Amino acid sequence: FLQPFANRFSVQQGANCLAAVLFAITEGKQPWFINEWVHQNTFLEKLSQWGYERMETNNLVQRDVIVWQDENEVIQHAAYYINENLFFNKHGQTMFNPWKLLSKEQLEKEWGSLKQITYRAV
């Protein structure tokens, strides 16, 4: 379900990282998510609706969601853990920002200065 989007550009403006993660946690069963701009509150509400809870862990498991928050607890980025150190995410909201598969190291290079929080389906 992620293959048609991985390492590809959108054909429209607006899709953000939060939308990419919501699409991923629904395993593509909510296809409209992938092209939306999603607000932080909506994102957190949908995570909860799909059975995700905040976890204190350093060990990721498949389907975990990682978010990076600033000092005001505003989510600046989110990514979906596929497995083997590989994440599905989208940097930016324009059609010039592709959905990408990235390693944890690549994400840490960009977002590592922010607080990292893990959400897991329970």
N, C-alpha and C positions, 0 to 999 in steps of 0.2 A: 504493500500500500504506500510506502514511502518512495519506492524506486522511481515513479514518474516525476517526482519533484526533486530528488536529490541531485545537487549540483546543477540546478537549472534556474533560469530566470522566470519571474512571473510575467504575465502578459498585461497586468494591470497594477495600478498603484494601491498602496494601503496595507497589504499583508505585513504583519509584524511577527516578531519572535514568539509572542504569546499565542498568536493564532496557529503558528506552526506546531507548537507544543500541544495545543488542544487537539489539533487534527491528529497528531501522533498518538495521544493517549486514547483516542476513540478508535484507533486502528483504521482510520479512513471511513468509519461508519457515519461520520458527520462531515461530508465533503465540503460543505459551505465554509467551515472554519478556515480552511487553508488560504482563502483570499480576503479574509477580514482583517480589520484593525481592531484589536481587542484591548480593552482597558484593564488595568491591574485588578480592580475589584471584580470584574466579570471573570477574569482569569482564575482568581482564587476561589470564587464561587463554583466555577465549573470543575476545578480540580477536586473540590470537596464532593460535588455531585457524582463524579466518576470514581469516588472511593479513595482519593489521595489524601494522605495526612503528612504533616511535617515530621521529619525524622532527624534524630541526632545520630549520624553515622558517617564514617569515612569510607565504608565499603559499599560501592554502588552495585545494584542489581539491575538486570534488564527491565526497562520501562520506567526507571526512576526519572524524576524531573529535577533539574538543578536550576535555581534562580540566583541571580546576583542582585543584591540590594545596596543602595547607597545609605549614607548615615541617617537619612530621613525615612528609611524603610520603604523607599520607592523602588520597585523592581526595575532594573535597568536592562536586564537580559534574562532569557530563559532558554534551556536546551533540554532535549529528550535523549536519554541514554539508550542506545540500541544494544550494544555489547562490545566487548573487546576494545575498550577505550574509544569508542566511536559514538558521536552525538549528532543528532539532526537538529538544525537550528536555522535561523534567518537573522542576519545582521541588517538592521534598517527596515524602512517601510516603503521604499520605492521599488519599482520594477527593475532597477539597476542593481539591487541587492539580491543575489540568488539565495535559494534554500541551499544549505550546504551540509555535508558530512564532515565533521571536524573532530580532531582528537582533543582529549582533555587538556593537553599541553597548549594547544592552539587557543582554546577558550580561556585558559588561565592567563595566557599572555595578554589577551585583550581585556579581561574582566577581573583578573586576580586581585586587584586592589580593593574590590568590593566584597561585602559579606556574602558568603555562599550558603545557601539553604537547600536541603534536599527534601523532596516530597516523594512518597512511595505509595503505591496502591496497596491497600490492606484488605 
